[in-house]
């Protein structure tokens, strides 16, 4: 899956004057959120300096960004989360930083530090370089994983930005720990470090929406791909909160530009879909693939048994019987944020992966 394409989505945020004429550093520009954020920043007139570990990937992401935004103000540089010495040059001359890059694997690793170490150390390396460079604000992409896990029972009210995942809980996996510990480390750093930049954090749920490039396809998008390919014969009785990548990008930019966002975290969520509901949405939107989509639900006992032998299923076991309902009221009140529904986001993903022969 190395080629890129032009997404069916051509939308962008309204033009307005950027708050800085200097480059905005964007870590993880090849990722699903990072590439969308690059497009929206460029369309708003910002200069963007994007980072990737291996700049050989530039030829995979650059054409997709170029198809949706002017790229005369786009620069791509090499930087590695675990290489502290790679960040001073990347952040030099920048007033603002979006730290989006974070490791992810679609399985539970044998060694949790495979995810935790680069997430925590990478975040601190970026913050330390930003402090030395006199950066004004860092907008960190965290996750709902840092908010909604470590639950013994479903909360009686929607979760807010005040809640934190309990990493010591037995149901909390390595990825969830990595996002929680990285965000905790960021807050501790700016609190304890003289001259540190302002910090604002965005906590997205599962991110769907238009697919811009195969190089930036997310694990959540891959759910839709596997459904439409007929690779999921039955689904567990679980539900997730989802959000559209276009709305996540918009919220990041609002968090950068609003002075009141300093020191705040915002939940980027728009509603829940069960796996069965996801299948029904795709069947309605793409009737040609209806026969491939799952209609059966697995009993909980079978999911638990399968989880003993399969690492991907094991991740699902902790979701059984839980509804991690969260509220986006804070972002709505402060920014007038009005995200698309999970159904709209799922259909946008489906439209692109079908149009570009991924299924």
JOMO-V185942 format. One record per residue. N is the residue number from 0. RES is the residue in three letters. OMEGA is omega in degrees with one decimal (999 if undefined). NEAR is the number of other C-alpha atoms within 10 Angstrom. D_LAST is the distance of its C-alpha to the last C-alpha in Angstrom with 2 decimals. Layout:
BEGIN
n	res	omega	near	d_last
N	RES	OMEGA	NEAR	D_LAST
N	RES	OMEGA	NEAR	D_LAST
END
This chain:
BEGIN
n	res	omega	near	d_last
0	UNK	-174.5	9	12.05
1	UNK	-174.7	11	15.26
2	UNK	177.1	12	14.87
3	UNK	179.4	20	15.34
4	UNK	174.9	18	14.84
5	UNK	179.1	17	16.63
6	UNK	175.3	21	15.30
7	UNK	-179.3	16	15.84
8	UNK	178.9	16	18.45
9	UNK	-174.0	11	21.81
10	UNK	175.5	11	24.01
11	UNK	178.9	19	26.56
12	UNK	179.1	16	29.57
13	UNK	177.9	8	32.92
14	UNK	169.5	12	35.04
15	UNK	-174.2	10	38.04
16	UNK	176.1	9	40.23
17	UNK	-178.1	14	38.96
18	UNK	176.6	13	41.33
19	UNK	175.6	14	41.72
20	UNK	178.1	12	41.95
21	UNK	178.2	15	41.29
22	UNK	170.4	21	37.87
23	UNK	178.9	23	35.82
24	UNK	-180.0	28	34.45
25	UNK	179.4	27	30.79
26	UNK	178.2	30	29.79
27	UNK	-175.7	25	26.20
28	UNK	179.4	30	25.12
29	UNK	-177.7	27	21.91
30	UNK	-176.0	21	20.71
31	UNK	177.6	26	18.70
32	UNK	-176.6	25	21.98
33	UNK	-178.6	24	24.03
34	UNK	176.6	27	22.18
35	UNK	179.3	27	22.21
36	UNK	176.8	28	25.84
37	UNK	179.0	28	26.69
38	UNK	-175.8	26	25.54
39	UNK	177.3	24	27.57
40	UNK	179.9	24	30.58
41	UNK	179.4	24	30.73
42	UNK	175.8	19	30.55
43	UNK	176.1	19	33.46
44	UNK	178.7	18	35.51
45	UNK	165.2	22	35.32
46	UNK	-174.6	23	35.53
47	UNK	171.4	25	32.85
48	UNK	-176.9	22	33.23
49	UNK	178.4	25	30.00
50	UNK	170.1	27	30.05
51	UNK	-178.6	21	27.82
52	UNK	-176.6	18	28.92
53	UNK	-175.6	11	28.17
54	UNK	173.2	13	28.59
55	UNK	178.0	10	26.86
56	UNK	-178.9	14	23.64
57	UNK	-176.8	17	25.22
58	UNK	178.9	12	23.67
59	UNK	-175.0	19	20.13
60	UNK	-173.5	23	20.91
61	UNK	-178.9	19	23.79
62	UNK	-179.8	18	22.11
63	UNK	176.9	24	19.70
64	UNK	-177.7	27	22.81
65	UNK	-179.9	15	24.85
66	UNK	-175.1	15	22.63
67	UNK	-175.7	21	23.46
68	UNK	173.7	21	26.94
69	UNK	-175.6	14	30.06
70	UNK	178.7	18	30.15
71	UNK	178.8	10	33.85
72	UNK	179.8	13	34.50
73	UNK	177.2	21	31.72
74	UNK	178.1	14	32.80
75	UNK	-177.7	19	30.83
76	UNK	-179.5	18	32.85
77	UNK	174.3	17	32.51
78	UNK	-176.7	23	33.33
79	UNK	-177.8	20	32.63
80	UNK	-175.7	25	32.95
81	UNK	178.1	19	35.31
82	UNK	-176.4	14	37.36
83	UNK	-177.0	16	39.90
84	UNK	-178.7	13	41.44
85	UNK	-172.4	18	38.30
86	UNK	179.3	22	38.49
87	UNK	-180.0	18	41.89
88	UNK	-178.9	13	40.98
89	UNK	-173.7	22	37.60
90	UNK	-176.8	27	39.29
91	UNK	177.1	16	42.44
92	UNK	-179.6	16	43.33
93	UNK	173.4	22	40.87
94	UNK	-173.5	21	42.07
95	UNK	-178.6	25	38.80
96	UNK	165.3	26	35.98
97	UNK	177.4	25	32.55
98	UNK	-175.6	23	31.75
99	UNK	-173.7	23	28.03
100	UNK	175.7	26	27.34
101	UNK	-178.6	22	27.14
102	UNK	176.3	16	25.80
103	UNK	170.2	16	22.98
104	UNK	-175.3	11	21.62
105	UNK	177.8	11	19.33
106	UNK	177.4	15	22.15
107	UNK	-176.4	18	25.86
108	UNK	177.6	14	27.73
109	UNK	178.0	9	30.93
110	UNK	-179.8	9	32.80
111	UNK	-178.7	14	32.26
112	UNK	174.1	15	33.74
113	UNK	177.7	17	30.64
114	UNK	-172.9	21	29.40
115	UNK	-176.0	23	32.72
116	UNK	179.5	17	34.65
117	UNK	179.5	21	32.45
118	UNK	-177.2	26	31.79
119	UNK	-177.5	23	35.52
120	UNK	179.1	18	37.05
121	UNK	178.0	23	34.60
122	UNK	-179.8	23	35.41
123	UNK	177.4	21	39.10
124	UNK	178.2	21	38.95
125	UNK	-179.1	27	37.50
126	UNK	179.1	26	40.08
127	UNK	178.0	19	42.93
128	UNK	178.6	21	42.12
129	UNK	178.3	28	41.77
130	UNK	-179.2	22	45.14
131	UNK	-177.7	14	46.84
132	UNK	179.8	19	45.49
133	UNK	178.2	17	46.73
134	UNK	-176.9	22	43.36
135	UNK	-177.1	17	43.93
136	UNK	171.2	26	40.83
137	UNK	172.8	26	37.76
138	UNK	-175.1	26	34.82
139	UNK	173.1	25	33.04
140	UNK	174.5	22	29.51
141	UNK	-176.9	28	30.00
142	UNK	170.0	21	27.98
143	UNK	175.6	26	28.55
144	UNK	179.5	23	28.62
145	UNK	-175.1	26	32.10
146	UNK	-161.3	25	33.21
147	UNK	-174.6	24	31.86
148	UNK	-173.8	24	32.22
149	UNK	-177.2	20	35.16
150	UNK	171.6	18	35.69
151	UNK	179.3	12	37.76
152	UNK	178.0	10	37.14
153	UNK	178.5	13	35.27
154	UNK	-179.5	14	37.30
155	UNK	176.5	7	39.24
156	UNK	179.7	10	38.52
157	UNK	180.0	13	35.51
158	UNK	179.3	18	35.48
159	UNK	179.1	18	36.73
160	UNK	-179.1	21	37.05
161	UNK	-174.6	8	40.12
162	UNK	176.0	12	38.26
163	UNK	173.7	17	37.30
164	UNK	175.9	20	35.32
165	UNK	-171.1	18	37.74
166	UNK	-179.4	18	36.58
167	UNK	-178.1	10	39.00
168	UNK	-176.3	13	37.35
169	UNK	-179.8	11	36.00
170	UNK	-176.2	19	32.62
171	UNK	-178.7	18	31.97
172	UNK	-172.8	21	29.68
173	UNK	-179.9	23	29.81
174	UNK	179.9	25	27.32
175	UNK	176.3	24	29.18
176	UNK	-176.7	24	32.45
177	UNK	-179.3	27	31.40
178	UNK	-179.1	27	30.62
179	UNK	-177.5	25	33.77
180	UNK	178.0	20	36.08
181	UNK	179.0	25	34.88
182	UNK	176.8	23	35.55
183	UNK	-179.6	15	38.87
184	UNK	179.2	17	39.85
185	UNK	179.3	21	39.22
186	UNK	179.1	16	41.40
187	UNK	-177.8	11	44.08
188	UNK	-176.5	18	44.14
189	UNK	178.3	19	44.71
190	UNK	-172.2	15	47.27
191	UNK	-171.2	9	49.22
192	UNK	176.9	11	49.01
193	UNK	178.7	9	51.44
194	UNK	179.0	15	49.91
195	UNK	178.2	22	46.32
196	UNK	169.6	27	44.04
197	UNK	179.0	20	43.19
198	UNK	171.8	24	40.10
199	UNK	-174.5	24	37.60
200	UNK	174.4	27	34.62
201	UNK	-177.9	24	31.37
202	UNK	-179.3	22	29.74
203	UNK	169.4	27	26.17
204	UNK	177.1	26	24.36
205	UNK	-171.1	22	20.60
206	UNK	175.5	25	19.23
207	UNK	178.0	31	16.34
208	UNK	-178.3	27	16.16
209	UNK	178.6	26	15.09
210	UNK	-173.2	28	13.18
211	UNK	-173.9	27	15.56
212	UNK	179.4	28	14.69
213	UNK	179.3	21	12.49
214	UNK	-178.2	20	15.92
215	UNK	179.0	24	16.51
216	UNK	-176.3	20	13.39
217	UNK	177.2	17	15.21
218	UNK	179.0	16	15.21
219	UNK	174.0	18	15.18
220	UNK	-176.6	22	12.03
221	UNK	171.3	15	10.46
222	UNK	-177.9	18	11.68
223	UNK	179.4	22	9.47
224	UNK	-177.8	19	6.23
225	UNK	176.3	16	7.94
226	UNK	-175.7	25	9.13
227	UNK	177.6	26	6.27
228	UNK	-178.7	15	5.26
229	UNK	-178.2	16	9.00
230	UNK	-178.8	13	10.40
231	UNK	-176.0	18	12.99
232	UNK	179.1	14	15.45
233	UNK	-174.9	18	17.99
234	UNK	174.2	19	18.79
235	UNK	-180.0	21	22.08
236	UNK	-179.4	20	24.43
237	UNK	-179.7	20	23.90
238	UNK	178.9	20	23.36
239	UNK	171.0	18	22.80
240	UNK	-179.1	21	24.01
241	UNK	177.8	25	21.50
242	UNK	-179.2	26	22.17
243	UNK	-177.2	28	20.63
244	UNK	178.8	27	20.70
245	UNK	179.3	23	22.74
246	UNK	175.4	24	25.34
247	UNK	178.4	26	25.49
248	UNK	179.2	24	26.26
249	UNK	-178.7	21	28.86
250	UNK	175.7	25	30.52
251	UNK	-177.0	23	30.82
252	UNK	175.0	18	32.59
253	UNK	179.9	17	34.83
254	UNK	176.0	27	35.78
255	UNK	-167.9	22	36.74
256	UNK	-177.2	16	38.82
257	UNK	179.7	12	40.65
258	UNK	-177.1	11	43.78
259	UNK	-177.4	11	43.80
260	UNK	-179.6	21	40.54
261	UNK	177.1	19	42.40
262	UNK	-176.0	16	42.51
263	UNK	169.6	15	39.99
264	UNK	-175.5	22	36.61
265	UNK	177.3	27	34.18
266	UNK	177.3	25	31.49
267	UNK	-178.2	33	28.30
268	UNK	178.4	28	27.05
269	UNK	177.5	24	26.26
270	UNK	-174.2	19	25.91
271	UNK	168.7	22	24.43
272	UNK	170.5	18	21.61
273	UNK	177.7	16	21.60
274	UNK	176.9	21	18.50
275	UNK	178.1	19	19.31
276	UNK	176.8	14	19.72
277	UNK	179.2	22	16.37
278	UNK	-179.9	24	14.81
279	UNK	177.2	17	17.24
280	UNK	-178.9	18	16.49
281	UNK	177.8	23	12.78
282	UNK	178.3	21	14.03
283	UNK	-176.3	12	16.57
284	UNK	-175.0	17	14.52
285	UNK	-174.8	16	11.66
286	UNK	178.1	11	13.69
287	UNK	-176.1	11	11.52
288	UNK	-173.7	17	9.39
289	UNK	-177.3	18	12.76
290	UNK	-180.0	11	13.44
291	UNK	-173.5	18	10.70
292	UNK	-177.3	26	12.02
293	UNK	175.7	21	15.10
294	UNK	-178.1	17	18.48
295	UNK	175.1	13	20.85
296	UNK	179.5	14	22.43
297	UNK	173.4	13	23.84
298	UNK	-176.2	13	27.59
299	UNK	-176.8	15	28.75
300	UNK	-179.6	11	30.80
301	UNK	177.5	11	27.89
302	UNK	179.2	19	25.89
303	UNK	178.9	17	29.10
304	UNK	178.9	13	29.63
305	UNK	-179.8	15	26.14
306	UNK	178.7	17	26.70
307	UNK	-174.8	11	29.65
308	UNK	-175.3	10	27.57
309	UNK	-174.1	13	24.18
310	UNK	180.0	15	24.23
311	UNK	177.5	13	21.01
312	UNK	-179.3	18	22.34
313	UNK	178.9	20	25.72
314	UNK	-177.6	17	24.62
315	UNK	-173.8	16	23.79
316	UNK	-179.3	22	27.26
317	UNK	179.9	20	29.06
318	UNK	-176.2	18	27.09
319	UNK	177.3	16	28.33
320	UNK	-178.6	14	30.90
321	UNK	170.8	17	30.57
322	UNK	-174.2	19	29.72
323	UNK	-177.2	22	29.90
324	UNK	-179.6	20	30.74
325	UNK	-178.1	24	31.72
326	UNK	176.2	18	33.30
327	UNK	-173.1	20	32.67
328	UNK	-178.6	18	36.15
329	UNK	179.0	17	37.54
330	UNK	177.6	22	35.05
331	UNK	-177.1	15	35.55
332	UNK	-173.8	10	39.31
333	UNK	-172.9	14	39.62
334	UNK	-172.3	15	37.07
335	UNK	-177.7	12	36.32
336	UNK	-176.4	18	32.71
337	UNK	-172.1	15	30.71
338	UNK	173.0	23	27.09
339	UNK	179.0	18	24.30
340	UNK	174.7	16	23.42
341	UNK	178.3	25	20.68
342	UNK	179.0	24	19.18
343	UNK	-179.4	16	19.18
344	UNK	-179.2	24	17.64
345	UNK	179.4	27	14.74
346	UNK	177.6	22	14.14
347	UNK	175.4	20	14.42
348	UNK	-178.9	31	11.69
349	UNK	-178.7	26	9.35
350	UNK	-177.8	20	10.73
351	UNK	-178.2	21	10.09
352	UNK	173.8	25	6.56
353	UNK	-177.5	15	5.92
354	UNK	-176.3	12	8.96
355	UNK	168.5	16	8.27
356	UNK	176.6	7	5.40
357	UNK	179.6	15	3.79
358	UNK	999	15	0.00
END
